[in-house]
Amino acid sequence: MSQEMKQPPLSPRLSIYKWRLTMFASIAHRASGIFLVFTIPALFWLLLSMAHGKITYAFGLHWLQSSFGTLILWLTCVALFYHMANGIRFLLLDIGKTDSREAMKLSAKIVVFSTILFALVLAIKI
């Protein structure tokens, strides 16, 4: 009986869990929030700079019409939509509306599907 039993980690790590859609939705919510923390202020700064004269307006417009600017704007809009939709999902979870396992899976599918649909429509429109 001297076999050593493997001790479980003190705090759970991502590597020991089986990846599920609900887990992905939660992690993606945090990632989209971090992304928005950096891009939203930058876009506000760009908007404010465009309001301060013709030269800065021309620079801002040129930057937004570039491939990189359009990509950043598209990513920010998609992240904002996902973060909002998943935030509503979490609010429903907090008030007990989606506390069953099936409802959590369904709500995660709805959020991910609607975000993909939104991203595709936005990509076509931009």
Z-matrix of the N, CA and C atoms (Angstrom, degrees):
N
C 1 1.432
C 2 1.510 1 112.45
N 3 1.281 2 116.31 1 25.16
C 4 1.459 3 119.59 2 179.05
C 5 1.519 4 112.39 3 -94.09
N 6 1.321 5 115.12 4 13.77
C 7 1.463 6 117.72 5 177.38
C 8 1.516 7 109.09 6 -68.51
N 9 1.316 8 114.20 7 133.01
C 10 1.461 9 118.82 8 178.35
C 11 1.517 10 109.02 9 -83.08
N 12 1.305 11 114.55 10 129.36
C 13 1.459 12 119.37 11 176.29
C 14 1.514 13 108.55 12 -86.84
N 15 1.285 14 114.56 13 141.63
C 16 1.456 15 119.22 14 178.62
C 17 1.520 16 109.08 15 -71.05
N 18 1.316 17 116.71 16 127.03
C 19 1.455 18 121.69 17 179.71
C 20 1.524 19 109.64 18 -82.85
N 21 1.321 20 116.63 19 132.58
C 22 1.468 21 117.87 20 175.41
C 23 1.522 22 110.10 21 -69.79
N 24 1.302 23 116.81 22 154.05
C 25 1.468 24 118.72 23 179.81
C 26 1.527 25 110.56 24 -63.64
N 27 1.332 26 115.34 25 149.69
C 28 1.462 27 119.83 26 179.59
C 29 1.521 28 111.80 27 -67.55
N 30 1.314 29 116.40 28 -37.92
C 31 1.458 30 118.84 29 174.62
C 32 1.519 31 107.31 30 -122.43
N 33 1.323 32 117.42 31 135.15
C 34 1.474 33 119.87 32 -176.50
C 35 1.519 34 112.50 33 -61.36
N 36 1.312 35 114.90 34 143.19
C 37 1.463 36 121.60 35 177.11
C 38 1.517 37 108.59 36 -115.65
N 39 1.321 38 114.45 37 158.36
C 40 1.464 39 119.42 38 -179.58
C 41 1.524 40 112.12 39 -63.92
N 42 1.313 41 116.91 40 -26.77
C 43 1.469 42 119.44 41 -174.66
C 44 1.526 43 113.10 42 -72.50
N 45 1.323 44 118.90 43 -15.44
C 46 1.470 45 119.21 44 -178.11
C 47 1.520 46 112.63 45 -97.11
N 48 1.310 47 118.02 46 -6.53
C 49 1.454 48 121.27 47 -178.67
C 50 1.517 49 111.22 48 -99.41
N 51 1.320 50 114.77 49 149.96
C 52 1.458 51 120.33 50 171.64
C 53 1.528 52 107.04 51 -80.74
N 54 1.324 53 116.89 52 129.09
C 55 1.462 54 121.15 53 -177.06
C 56 1.516 55 109.87 54 -69.40
N 57 1.318 56 115.43 55 128.60
C 58 1.453 57 122.79 56 176.25
C 59 1.532 58 108.60 57 -126.28
N 60 1.312 59 116.02 58 164.28
C 61 1.461 60 120.53 59 -178.37
C 62 1.527 61 111.20 60 -63.74
N 63 1.331 62 116.64 61 -38.33
C 64 1.465 63 119.12 62 179.47
C 65 1.526 64 111.34 63 -65.13
N 66 1.324 65 116.69 64 -35.40
C 67 1.471 66 120.67 65 177.27
C 68 1.532 67 109.79 66 -68.43
N 69 1.320 68 116.16 67 -42.42
C 70 1.464 69 120.54 68 177.43
C 71 1.527 70 110.37 69 -61.25
N 72 1.351 71 116.62 70 -42.67
C 73 1.469 72 120.66 71 -178.56
C 74 1.524 73 110.60 72 -62.09
N 75 1.315 74 116.76 73 -39.27
C 76 1.468 75 120.28 74 -179.90
C 77 1.527 76 111.71 75 -68.46
N 78 1.317 77 116.64 76 -44.13
C 79 1.467 78 120.53 77 -179.87
C 80 1.528 79 110.43 78 -68.54
N 81 1.330 80 116.85 79 -40.07
C 82 1.462 81 120.36 80 178.72
C 83 1.529 82 111.20 81 -66.09
N 84 1.326 83 117.21 82 -30.47
C 85 1.469 84 120.58 83 176.35
C 86 1.526 85 109.87 84 -63.49
N 87 1.314 86 116.30 85 -44.31
C 88 1.469 87 119.93 86 178.22
C 89 1.531 88 110.93 87 -65.92
N 90 1.322 89 116.42 88 -42.08
C 91 1.468 90 120.30 89 -179.30
C 92 1.526 91 111.12 90 -65.45
N 93 1.331 92 117.22 91 -40.47
C 94 1.461 93 119.17 92 178.83
C 95 1.520 94 110.74 93 -67.03
N 96 1.326 95 117.08 94 -34.54
C 97 1.457 96 120.16 95 176.54
C 98 1.518 97 112.34 96 -64.59
N 99 1.323 98 116.47 97 -42.51
C 100 1.473 99 120.78 98 177.81
C 101 1.523 100 110.10 99 -64.77
N 102 1.323 101 117.15 100 -42.64
C 103 1.464 102 121.42 101 178.06
C 104 1.527 103 110.56 102 -60.32
N 105 1.328 104 117.08 103 -43.42
C 106 1.463 105 121.40 104 -179.44
C 107 1.524 106 112.38 105 -66.98
N 108 1.326 107 116.95 106 -31.39
C 109 1.468 108 120.23 107 178.11
C 110 1.527 109 110.55 108 -60.03
N 111 1.312 110 117.09 109 -32.90
C 112 1.463 111 120.46 110 -178.74
C 113 1.528 112 113.51 111 -90.88
N 114 1.331 113 117.47 112 -35.50
C 115 1.461 114 118.54 113 -173.39
C 116 1.522 115 114.05 114 -86.78
N 117 1.306 116 118.34 115 -36.87
C 118 1.469 117 120.16 116 -178.76
C 119 1.527 118 111.29 117 -60.69
N 120 1.342 119 120.51 118 -49.15
C 121 1.473 120 118.33 119 177.34
C 122 1.531 121 113.01 120 -61.00
N 123 1.329 122 116.82 121 -36.33
C 124 1.467 123 119.59 122 178.71
C 125 1.530 124 110.52 123 -65.15
N 126 1.323 125 117.20 124 -40.09
C 127 1.463 126 119.73 125 178.67
C 128 1.526 127 111.32 126 -70.33
N 129 1.328 128 117.80 127 -35.80
C 130 1.469 129 120.10 128 174.24
C 131 1.518 130 111.12 129 -63.71
N 132 1.325 131 116.73 130 -41.60
C 133 1.467 132 120.38 131 177.33
C 134 1.520 133 110.18 132 -61.45
N 135 1.331 134 116.63 133 -42.39
C 136 1.460 135 120.83 134 178.28
C 137 1.522 136 110.63 135 -62.61
N 138 1.311 137 117.14 136 -42.65
C 139 1.460 138 121.11 137 178.32
C 140 1.527 139 111.34 138 -62.98
N 141 1.323 140 117.22 139 -44.51
C 142 1.466 141 120.87 140 178.87
C 143 1.518 142 111.46 141 -65.17
N 144 1.323 143 116.61 142 -39.83
C 145 1.460 144 118.91 143 179.64
C 146 1.530 145 110.90 144 -65.67
N 147 1.324 146 116.90 145 -32.13
C 148 1.454 147 120.25 146 179.39
C 149 1.529 148 111.39 147 -70.11
N 150 1.329 149 116.86 148 -20.81
C 151 1.460 150 120.04 149 -179.60
C 152 1.525 151 112.74 150 -86.50
N 153 1.331 152 117.98 151 1.95
C 154 1.466 153 120.88 152 -174.58
C 155 1.516 154 114.23 153 -107.75
N 156 1.272 155 117.85 154 27.61
C 157 1.460 156 119.08 155 174.51
C 158 1.514 157 112.97 156 134.12
N 159 1.328 158 113.99 157 169.43
C 160 1.460 159 120.68 158 -175.67
C 161 1.521 160 112.81 159 -68.53
N 162 1.335 161 116.94 160 -36.75
C 163 1.465 162 119.77 161 -176.57
C 164 1.533 163 110.19 162 -69.19
N 165 1.325 164 116.79 163 -48.40
C 166 1.469 165 118.84 164 179.76
C 167 1.523 166 111.20 165 -68.64
N 168 1.335 167 117.12 166 -31.77
C 169 1.460 168 120.29 167 175.45
C 170 1.525 169 110.07 168 -63.20
N 171 1.318 170 116.78 169 -45.06
C 172 1.468 171 121.11 170 179.68
C 173 1.522 172 110.71 171 -62.88
N 174 1.354 173 116.15 172 -40.72
C 175 1.459 174 119.88 173 178.25
C 176 1.530 175 110.59 174 -63.52
N 177 1.333 176 116.70 175 -46.93
C 178 1.469 177 120.74 176 -179.26
C 179 1.510 178 112.27 177 -63.06
N 180 1.322 179 116.08 178 -42.81
C 181 1.457 180 120.55 179 178.98
C 182 1.529 181 110.80 180 -64.82
N 183 1.325 182 116.83 181 -41.20
C 184 1.463 183 120.92 182 177.57
C 185 1.529 184 110.71 183 -62.53
N 186 1.322 185 115.71 184 -41.69
C 187 1.469 186 119.58 185 -179.05
C 188 1.519 187 110.46 186 -67.33
N 189 1.325 188 117.47 187 -42.83
C 190 1.464 189 120.05 188 -179.41
C 191 1.526 190 112.47 189 -67.38
N 192 1.328 191 117.00 190 -28.83
C 193 1.451 192 119.88 191 179.87
C 194 1.522 193 112.94 192 -86.08
N 195 1.329 194 116.75 193 -6.55
C 196 1.470 195 119.58 194 176.51
C 197 1.529 196 109.34 195 -74.33
N 198 1.320 197 116.08 196 163.49
C 199 1.465 198 120.59 197 179.64
C 200 1.518 199 111.24 198 -61.14
N 201 1.331 200 116.65 199 -44.30
C 202 1.462 201 121.11 200 -178.95
C 203 1.532 202 110.91 201 -65.52
N 204 1.315 203 117.26 202 -43.35
C 205 1.465 204 120.74 203 179.26
C 206 1.514 205 111.95 204 -64.01
N 207 1.329 206 117.01 205 -41.89
C 208 1.456 207 121.12 206 177.90
C 209 1.524 208 110.89 207 -64.21
N 210 1.327 209 116.81 208 -40.57
C 211 1.462 210 121.27 209 177.98
C 212 1.532 211 111.03 210 -62.97
N 213 1.320 212 117.17 211 -45.94
C 214 1.460 213 120.90 212 179.45
C 215 1.525 214 110.40 213 -63.36
N 216 1.318 215 117.22 214 -41.80
C 217 1.463 216 121.08 215 178.61
C 218 1.527 217 110.67 216 -63.84
N 219 1.324 218 117.31 217 -42.81
C 220 1.469 219 121.71 218 178.39
C 221 1.525 220 110.64 219 -64.37
N 222 1.326 221 117.24 220 -46.72
C 223 1.468 222 120.52 221 178.98
C 224 1.522 223 111.70 222 -61.19
N 225 1.323 224 116.89 223 -39.25
C 226 1.458 225 120.53 224 179.48
C 227 1.525 226 110.79 225 -66.28
N 228 1.315 227 117.23 226 -42.20
C 229 1.469 228 120.40 227 178.53
C 230 1.529 229 111.32 228 -64.53
N 231 1.326 230 117.45 229 -42.05
C 232 1.464 231 120.97 230 178.83
C 233 1.527 232 110.28 231 -66.06
N 234 1.325 233 117.10 232 -43.90
C 235 1.466 234 120.52 233 178.94
C 236 1.523 235 110.78 234 -63.36
N 237 1.324 236 116.87 235 -39.80
C 238 1.463 237 120.70 236 179.02
C 239 1.530 238 110.88 237 -65.10
N 240 1.328 239 117.23 238 -43.15
C 241 1.458 240 120.86 239 178.12
C 242 1.526 241 110.61 240 -63.05
N 243 1.333 242 117.10 241 -47.12
C 244 1.466 243 121.05 242 -179.72
C 245 1.526 244 110.94 243 -61.62
N 246 1.329 245 116.40 244 -45.75
C 247 1.459 246 120.74 245 -177.80
C 248 1.536 247 110.29 246 -63.04
N 249 1.331 248 117.17 247 -39.29
C 250 1.458 249 120.86 248 178.11
C 251 1.536 250 110.88 249 -67.19
N 252 1.331 251 117.18 250 -48.67
C 253 1.464 252 120.86 251 -177.89
C 254 1.525 253 111.02 252 -63.76
N 255 1.310 254 116.86 253 -43.13
C 256 1.464 255 119.59 254 -179.99
C 257 1.526 256 110.64 255 -72.46
N 258 1.323 257 117.99 256 -29.89
C 259 1.457 258 120.81 257 174.84
C 260 1.518 259 111.03 258 -64.22
N 261 1.323 260 117.17 259 -40.10
C 262 1.468 261 121.02 260 175.22
C 263 1.524 262 109.62 261 -63.46
N 264 1.326 263 116.20 262 -40.31
C 265 1.467 264 120.56 263 177.17
C 266 1.520 265 110.52 264 -60.15
N 267 1.319 266 117.41 265 -43.75
C 268 1.463 267 120.68 266 178.99
C 269 1.526 268 111.65 267 -67.36
N 270 1.342 269 117.72 268 -36.01
C 271 1.462 270 120.10 269 176.39
C 272 1.528 271 111.05 270 -63.91
N 273 1.331 272 116.70 271 -41.48
C 274 1.465 273 120.10 272 176.25
C 275 1.527 274 111.01 273 -63.63
N 276 1.315 275 116.88 274 -36.62
C 277 1.457 276 120.96 275 176.46
C 278 1.526 277 110.49 276 -65.21
N 279 1.326 278 116.46 277 -40.98
C 280 1.468 279 120.53 278 -178.82
C 281 1.523 280 112.81 279 -65.44
N 282 1.332 281 117.43 280 -33.18
C 283 1.465 282 118.58 281 179.88
C 284 1.524 283 112.11 282 -90.49
N 285 1.338 284 117.10 283 3.10
C 286 1.453 285 121.07 284 172.93
C 287 1.506 286 115.80 285 90.24
N 288 1.314 287 118.59 286 11.63
C 289 1.463 288 120.83 287 -178.73
C 290 1.530 289 112.60 288 -80.26
N 291 1.296 290 117.83 289 -27.34
C 292 1.474 291 120.95 290 -177.84
C 293 1.517 292 110.55 291 -126.38
N 294 1.337 293 116.37 292 44.79
C 295 1.462 294 117.61 293 -175.02
C 296 1.529 295 113.71 294 -88.92
N 297 1.330 296 119.23 295 -6.47
C 298 1.459 297 119.54 296 174.33
C 299 1.529 298 109.36 297 -80.36
N 300 1.293 299 115.69 298 156.06
C 301 1.464 300 121.40 299 -178.16
C 302 1.529 301 111.47 300 -62.05
N 303 1.312 302 116.17 301 -40.73
C 304 1.466 303 120.47 302 -179.49
C 305 1.534 304 111.12 303 -66.51
N 306 1.336 305 115.75 304 -41.47
C 307 1.467 306 119.53 305 179.55
C 308 1.523 307 110.77 306 -66.50
N 309 1.320 308 117.31 307 -36.27
C 310 1.472 309 119.98 308 177.75
C 311 1.522 310 110.69 309 -65.24
N 312 1.330 311 116.48 310 -42.81
C 313 1.462 312 120.23 311 178.50
C 314 1.529 313 110.91 312 -64.36
N 315 1.326 314 116.22 313 -43.92
C 316 1.460 315 120.39 314 -179.39
C 317 1.527 316 111.05 315 -64.47
N 318 1.322 317 116.73 316 -43.91
C 319 1.468 318 119.03 317 -179.20
C 320 1.531 319 111.08 318 -66.12
N 321 1.329 320 118.17 319 -35.77
C 322 1.468 321 120.58 320 176.74
C 323 1.524 322 110.22 321 -65.70
N 324 1.341 323 116.99 322 -40.55
C 325 1.467 324 120.64 323 177.75
C 326 1.526 325 110.89 324 -63.28
N 327 1.332 326 116.52 325 -41.69
C 328 1.466 327 120.57 326 -179.96
C 329 1.521 328 110.51 327 -63.39
N 330 1.332 329 116.68 328 -43.83
C 331 1.471 330 120.37 329 -179.00
C 332 1.530 331 110.78 330 -64.85
N 333 1.325 332 117.08 331 -46.45
C 334 1.467 333 120.07 332 -178.05
C 335 1.534 334 110.25 333 -66.92
N 336 1.335 335 117.88 334 -43.68
C 337 1.459 336 120.69 335 179.55
C 338 1.527 337 111.32 336 -63.64
N 339 1.333 338 116.83 337 -45.00
C 340 1.466 339 118.94 338 -179.05
C 341 1.530 340 111.37 339 -66.37
N 342 1.325 341 117.78 340 -33.05
C 343 1.463 342 120.19 341 176.91
C 344 1.525 343 111.04 342 -68.25
N 345 1.315 344 117.05 343 -41.75
C 346 1.467 345 120.30 344 177.41
C 347 1.527 346 110.14 345 -62.82
N 348 1.327 347 116.21 346 -43.09
C 349 1.459 348 120.27 347 178.24
C 350 1.522 349 111.05 348 -63.02
N 351 1.335 350 117.25 349 -44.35
C 352 1.458 351 121.84 350 177.60
C 353 1.528 352 111.11 351 -60.68
N 354 1.333 353 116.62 352 -43.17
C 355 1.470 354 121.10 353 -179.49
C 356 1.522 355 111.20 354 -63.00
N 357 1.326 356 116.76 355 -40.86
C 358 1.467 357 119.87 356 179.42
C 359 1.528 358 111.55 357 -67.70
N 360 1.328 359 117.01 358 -44.34
C 361 1.464 360 120.06 359 178.60
C 362 1.530 361 110.67 360 -63.17
N 363 1.313 362 116.27 361 -42.27
C 364 1.465 363 119.97 362 178.61
C 365 1.525 364 112.09 363 -65.04
N 366 1.322 365 116.74 364 -38.17
C 367 1.467 366 120.22 365 177.93
C 368 1.523 367 111.46 366 -64.30
N 369 1.332 368 116.22 367 -36.13
C 370 1.465 369 119.80 368 178.66
C 371 1.533 370 110.13 369 -70.11
N 372 1.331 371 116.44 370 -39.36
C 373 1.460 372 120.88 371 -177.20
C 374 1.529 373 113.03 372 -73.92
N 375 1.312 374 116.99 373 -30.45
C 376 1.476 375 119.84 374 -179.23
C 377 1.466 376 108.06 375 -79.08
